[in-house]
């Protein structure tokens, strides 16, 4: 596996084409450089030009999808195949998806609330022409009292919206006369912003609106306009995957089909309750917001993410998707892809859990059975540019691997003609990983390492015994009408500190959504089973709103032997408006069965147990009471008592048919002396320094043996353990 890894496990690189100003000669030259350096494939991204056409310098920017463009792309695919390289293509120029053929009414919508205070009894009417920057689509009024609109007084007054005319031409919008009863009332007018997002950094001729990511008719139209002509010209079976970059839809919070779909999916009309999306309508405010965002989530998951993959599969192409940025169920969004893709940007050459861009992607892969999880790596590794070193990149790669990623996509490689000299053309956000870098001749060492470790981490299945529940219901319920970046909100809600404490205490974990708990998993004697994972402990981090079906499944989970730990508080509310009172009564019963009335006290429930802890320190203490750590890392000779080694040495645990395997890495610039104890130790069958691969020797090591080697800086080690013998303590190791 380490010495003869499959070609499919090689690293990829993003390959920037500026203005599609590429030539066949340079295409072949650069692909040859990549192939010789050990890369396994490219992801073609076509963006803005860096230079005007110049006959003297051989620069000619090509129109997107012109015959010349298609010819050069065809040549690229043929040359890549000749060299044994895979090719992915971004189904857009720039991001998000969109282009010049996207009409205004298919672009993303931004809903803006406009609030008017009125005192009755009176009549209200208003000409909104030149006042509101968009089209009024809904209007609701309600009586105001005690700091909130009174739900029983809410009225849909959309029928009072009208049009103003000038010389027979539609000029603007107005509200026709509305009778205002006695008291203080508020009128909410909801408008769709007249300004809509356009594609960022496109190639010439690809400027245009982004697409609404919630409508199937829009995504179908987009794929037919951009994808089908590409495949008709190039032929099927030549492109490995279509790529979708991160979901960066600024301000997008509405779609034209939402009211109709809301009524179908949630069972009631949204319009009368729309003030809850921005203001306060009492205790049901959070329930309306939850239902709104849940509907918005389902629409983008069904009509964009899954539709993209279904369309691609029908044409023999797979998908790679970066789902971060979406407002939807984040695991479902990532899992819609064949290759869920995370992202790393900034100086991330250190050991820490990256929830926003990596751990959610890998968790989706582990939960939904995606065997290869990719990562856009080295974006903004150092700023200003050209400062990154191979050692920094090695540490950054290890940090990515430790979050459960098992294929690296460099960011990246810029097409750069010889006439541009050195350093040549370079992308503003990219590390400089190309033939023009002075250390390029040494890059094959890192490339070989990435290849070997990726193969090691693609073999078998991920194994975790701790699941951390994603409190998406809390996010949706609290969020007003706005652009919602679910991954960022989840990280802020759960906290970086909590997930790092769990991980660095020796408990490898996955994030789990409601679908994973209620539909995808099954109970076994060894825990909640999802693939090879056996979640023996579930953590509820600061969860106040818990769907009733999830609570029911957790009660079954604990009754049959699982451990449930709630952090800071017990859930107390079932989200959603329909049947809210009955659902909350039932939830109260379930939670009463689940948790002790006092914090910090274990409660036995059937074969399992539960507890509510106040803070992270107690969480770790109770975790250790409930379950032996998967891996324990203990510093040697550390007088500070901080166990520094556990802060810089991380691990990944996978399981094969014949045993457990661990990948261990020290992601720091300092040597660490440490014992590493594996829960599923042994006997340890083999070990190898993967950073010496290929050619690294392996040799047997008996269980309990102490290796005297130090854990050198930015070094890594795969460990193989037979499945037949397991012990709680496992074995001690001083590991690189």
Secondary structure, 3 states (H helix, E strand, C coil): CCCCCCHHHCCEEEEEEECCCCCHHHHHHHHHHHHHCCCCEEEEEEECCCCCCECCCCECCCCCCCHHHHHHHHHHHHHHHHCCCEEEEECCCCECCEECCCCHHHCCECEEEEEEEEEEEEEEEEECCCCCCEEEEEEEEEEEECCEECHHHCEECHHHEEEEEECCEEEEEEEEEEEEEEEEEEEEEEEEECCCCECECCCCCCCCEECCCCCHHHHHHHHHHHHHHHHHHHCCCCCCEEEECCCCCCCCCECCCHHHHHHHHHCCCCHHHHHHHCCCCHHHHHHHHHHHHHHHHHHHHHHHHHHHHHHHHCCCCEEEECCCCCCCCHHHHHHCCCEEEEEEECCCCCCCCCHHHHHHHHHHHHHHCCCCCEEEEEECCCCCCCCCCHHHHHHHHHHHHHCCCCEEEEEEEECCCHHHCCCCCCCCCCCCCCCCCCCHHHHHHHHHHHHHHHHHHHCCEECCCEEEECCHHHHHHHCCCCCCCHHHHHHHHHCHHHHHHHHHCCCCEEEECHHHHHHHCEEECCEEEECCEEECEEEEECCCECCHHHHHHHHHHHHCCCEEEEECCCCCECCCCCCHHHHHHHHHHHHHHHCCCCCCCCEEECCEEEEEECCHHHHHHHHHHHCCCCEEEEECCCCCCCCHHHHHEEEEEEEECCEEEEEEEECCCCCECEEEEECCCCCEEEEECHHHCCCCCCCCCCCCCCCCCCECCCCEEEEEEECCCCCCCCECCCCC
